[in-house]
Amino acid sequence: MNARICILSFLTFVMSYHVAMAQEPGDTIPAGEGVAATVSEQAVTSDQAVTSDQAVTPEMAAQAYRDQDYKRSIELYEALIQAELDDHRESAQLYYNLGNAYFRDNQLGKAILNYERAHLLDPGDGDIRHNLRFANNRTEDRIIPASNLFLTNWFRGVRDLFSSNTWGTLSVVFFLLLLGCIALFLFVRLLWIRKTAFYTGLILLLFVGLANAFAFSQKRERTRRDTAIVMVGAASANASPDANSNLLFELHEGTKVKIRGSDGNWYEIEIANGSVGWTLKQNVEVI
């Protein structure tokens, strides 16, 4: 009996450790009343000031946006985000609202950059996904993505339903249910209960594994930051990190690229169809 209890305690400790590693600290500011517009928009609540002297509040930025003073709104949201970064935090909602302000100010590259940052922090938010798709439809480049394996597409699709914190929480729930099944299997003598607990436990074990995989994958995406957005009207992609090398292709504002490496003032980039080239760092901004 003592051995069985020790096994359950050990499993609980191991799972708690892995979930803690997969989760991120809380980083979002809750959304308030929505602002009607062509694209879906939200405003953060006024009681969430982020500067130490309380000089700038999300409500001030939201009010500037409602007054159609988009440049002022951008300035205020940028200040709020910088204060968050100084405090080692990031808010998906602030990036989202900043993206809306940039979009209204006709700065497509900046808008997509901030929508992508918001999506990275909160991939399950429907408004963020909608506005990101809406903005991407305004870009000039039409790149057909390279085909991926079905399992890869399925994994990413399911993973992006929730954030790493949500997947970590689901993992804890599934694991607690698994512990209950293990306890029933170890301590109950009725055969049908033990069989039910055994097969249910196998399913829950699969769910625990998947939830942890999704959580760690989300966290890796957030920490790796190896994608960027083209910020200039036209960005040349050359065969080598040399302005005199052959031009392979040209990208335009708002296009998303993957950063494969760097050399001095150049990034080696890869676009969605698999093409690779070198572009100046000043042409793109990392998500």
HUTA-V877017 format. One record per helix or strand of 2 or more residues. SS is the DSSP state (A for helix, B for strand). FROM is the first residue (numbers start at 1). LEN is the number of residues. Records with the same first field share a line. If there is no record, write none. Layout:
BEGIN
SS->FROM-LEN, FROM-LEN
END
This chain:
BEGIN
A->2-21, 58-9, 70-17, 92-13, 108-14, 126-11, 150-10, 164-24, 191-34, 281-3
B->31-5, 41-4, 227-4, 234-5, 247-6, 256-8, 266-5, 276-5, 284-3
END
